[in-house]
């Protein structure tokens, strides 16, 4: 079967991961100081690796491509508040570390023992498309045998409060400024060649500019929405074509079940 790449495992989550869900993978005490969006992405990544038959505790040269939306927004707001309240010298180092865009990538690399290339994409609603494109390039260039595409979307508490009151102000960057807003995460394990665990073959994948009008958000306004839509289509086990248009760009993803 001719394919652009293959999907060997996937998982998606809306809301926040609870401690009990990590019981098969990690001790709860190891997760205590972890940022919420990183924790959500970690749980999805563990489940996707499990589907793909990959040991999460073994060192591996897997590439990592993270879609972070607008980054760790809650930690960023906490860091800015600490500057306002306590000044530059006493600002929170913990909040600063969590606010960095690549903090989720670092967490996943350490906990999952990933030694391959790592890139984080922060491109609002098209972060997932950009991260998937990056992961495909990893595979095409032979930088790794498989790649993990992890999606982690946070909530900006200020935007969640103000956007529904001023939708026209937020419309250029939020597809559904009226809300509701929720954290979400997803993970996909992809490879250039099929494996014993391959579930889908992606036969067409494009991410390009377009003049077409934006598509409505089918789930909720989030950079993770398209990733959740993809996971939902994969879960059906049927062939599908997914198109998404927003902000002058278009994603097309066509896939069909893979049979060994």
C-alpha positions in Angstrom: 0.0 0.0 0.0 1.3 3.4 -1.0 1.2 5.8 2.0 2.6 9.1 3.1 3.0 7.6 6.6 1.4 5.1 9.0 -0.4 5.6 12.3 0.5 2.9 14.8 -1.2 4.2 18.0 -3.3 7.2 19.1 -5.1 8.6 22.1 -7.1 11.7 22.9 -8.4 13.4 26.1 -10.7 16.3 26.9 -10.4 17.8 30.4 -7.6 16.9 32.7 -5.9 13.6 33.4 -6.5 12.2 36.9 -3.9 10.5 39.0 -5.5 7.1 38.8 -5.1 7.0 35.0 -1.3 7.0 35.4 -1.3 3.9 37.7 -0.2 1.6 34.9 2.7 3.9 33.9 4.1 6.0 36.7 4.0 6.6 40.5 1.8 9.5 41.4 4.5 11.2 43.4 6.6 11.7 40.2 3.8 13.8 38.6 3.2 16.1 41.6 5.0 19.2 40.2 4.2 18.6 36.5 2.3 21.2 34.6 -1.3 20.2 33.8 -1.0 20.4 30.0 2.2 18.3 30.2 0.5 15.7 32.3 -2.4 15.5 29.9 0.0 15.0 26.9 2.0 12.5 28.8 -1.1 10.3 29.5 -2.1 10.4 25.9 1.4 9.6 24.8 1.6 6.6 27.1 -1.6 5.2 25.8 -0.5 5.8 22.1 2.8 4.1 22.7 1.0 1.2 24.4 -1.2 0.7 21.3 1.9 0.9 19.1 3.7 -1.8 21.1 6.5 0.5 22.3 7.9 0.2 25.8 7.6 3.7 27.4 10.4 3.0 29.9 13.0 1.9 27.4 15.4 4.4 25.8 14.5 5.0 22.1 15.4 7.3 19.2 11.8 8.3 18.6 11.3 11.8 17.3 9.0 14.2 19.2 6.8 16.9 17.6 4.7 18.8 20.0 1.7 21.0 19.2 1.4 23.6 22.0 -1.3 26.0 20.7 -0.4 29.2 22.4 1.8 27.5 24.9 1.4 27.0 28.7 -1.0 29.8 29.2 -1.9 29.2 32.9 1.7 29.1 33.9 2.5 32.2 31.8 -0.3 34.1 33.6 1.0 32.9 37.0 4.5 34.1 36.1 3.3 37.5 35.0 1.2 37.8 38.2 4.3 37.0 40.3 6.2 39.8 38.6 3.4 42.2 39.2 3.0 41.1 42.9 6.6 40.5 43.9 8.8 42.3 41.3 11.3 40.8 38.9 13.7 39.6 41.5 11.1 37.6 43.4 9.1 36.3 40.4 8.3 32.6 40.5 11.0 30.4 38.8 8.6 27.4 38.9 5.9 29.4 36.9 8.6 30.7 34.5 9.9 27.1 33.8 6.3 26.0 33.1 5.6 28.9 30.8 8.3 28.1 28.3 6.8 26.7 25.1 9.1 23.6 25.0 8.5 22.6 28.7 6.0 20.0 27.6 8.5 18.6 25.1 11.1 18.4 27.8 8.7 16.6 30.1 7.8 14.0 27.5 11.4 13.5 26.5 12.5 12.8 30.0 9.5 10.6 31.1 9.3 8.6 27.9 13.1 8.3 27.3 13.0 9.9 23.9 16.4 10.6 22.3 15.3 11.7 18.8 14.8 15.2 17.4 12.3 17.4 19.3 10.4 20.4 17.9 7.5 22.4 19.4 5.0 24.2 17.2 2.9 27.1 18.6 0.6 28.1 15.7 -2.8 28.5 17.4 -5.5 26.4 15.7 -3.0 24.9 13.2 -0.5 23.8 15.7 -1.5 20.1 15.2 -1.1 20.4 11.4 2.3 22.0 11.8 3.4 19.4 14.3 2.3 16.6 12.0 4.1 18.2 9.1 7.3 18.4 11.2 7.0 14.7 12.3 6.6 13.6 8.7 9.8 15.5 7.8 11.6 13.7 10.6 10.6 10.4 8.9 11.3 11.5 5.4 14.8 12.7 6.3 15.5 9.4 8.2 16.1 11.2 11.5 14.1 8.5 13.4 12.2 5.3 12.8 9.0 6.5 14.4 7.7 9.9 15.7 5.4 10.9 18.5 3.1 13.8 17.7 1.8 15.1 21.0 -0.9 17.8 21.3 -1.3 19.9 24.5 -3.8 22.8 24.7 -4.0 25.0 27.7 -6.6 27.6 28.8 -5.8 31.3 29.1 -8.0 32.2 32.2 -8.2 35.9 31.0 -9.2 34.9 27.5 -11.8 32.5 28.8 -13.3 35.3 30.8 -13.1 38.1 28.2 -13.6 36.3 24.8 -17.4 35.5 25.3 -17.9 39.2 26.2 -15.9 40.5 23.2 -16.1 37.8 20.5 -15.2 40.2 17.6 -11.9 41.0 19.3 -10.9 37.4 19.6 -12.3 36.1 16.4 -9.0 36.4 14.4 -7.3 33.9 16.7 -10.2 31.9 18.2 -12.6 30.0 16.0 -15.2 29.9 18.7 -14.6 32.9 21.1 -18.0 32.3 22.7 -16.6 29.2 24.4 -16.8 26.9 26.3 -13.1 26.5 26.9 -11.4 23.3 28.2 -8.0 21.8 28.2 -7.4 18.9 25.7 -4.6 16.7 24.6 -3.9 14.0 22.0 -1.0 11.8 20.8 -0.2 9.9 17.6 2.7 7.4 17.0 3.6 7.5 13.3 6.2 5.8 11.1 7.4 5.8 7.5 7.0 2.0 7.3 4.2 -0.2 8.6 4.7 -2.3 11.8 2.8 -5.2 13.3 0.8 -2.7 15.2 -0.1 -0.3 12.3 -3.7 0.7 12.4 -4.1 3.3 9.6 -2.2 4.3 6.4 -2.3 8.0 5.6 -2.6 8.2 1.9 -2.8 12.0 1.5 -1.6 14.8 3.8 -1.4 18.4 2.8 -0.9 21.6 4.8 -1.0 24.7 2.6 -2.3 28.3 2.1 -5.8 28.9 0.9 -8.3 31.7 0.3 -11.2 29.5 1.4 -13.4 30.7 4.3 -12.7 29.2 7.7 -14.5 26.0 8.7 -16.6 26.0 11.8 -15.1 24.3 14.9 -16.8 21.0 15.2 -15.9 20.3 18.8 -14.9 23.3 20.8 -12.5 26.3 20.2 -9.1 24.8 20.8 -5.8 24.2 19.0 -6.4 20.6 19.9 -9.8 20.4 18.2 -8.4 19.1 14.9 -6.3 16.5 16.7 -9.4 15.3 18.6 -11.4 15.2 15.4 -8.6 13.1 13.8 -8.6 10.7 16.8 -12.4 10.4 16.7 -12.2 9.5 13.0 -9.5 6.9 13.6 -11.5 5.4 16.4 -14.3 4.4 14.0 -11.9 2.1 12.1 -13.2 3.4 8.8 -11.6 5.3 5.9 -12.0 9.1 6.2 -11.0 12.4 4.7 -10.6 15.3 7.1 -10.4 18.9 5.8 -9.9 21.9 8.0 -9.6 25.6 7.1 -8.6 28.5 9.4 -6.6 31.6 9.2 -5.7 31.3 5.5 -4.4 27.7 5.8 -5.9 24.3 4.9 -5.2 20.9 6.3 -6.2 17.8 4.4 -5.7 14.3 5.9 -6.9 11.2 4.1 -6.5 7.8 5.8 -7.7 4.2 5.6 -7.4 1.2 7.8 -4.2 -0.8 7.3 -4.4 -4.6 6.9 -1.2 -6.6 7.2 
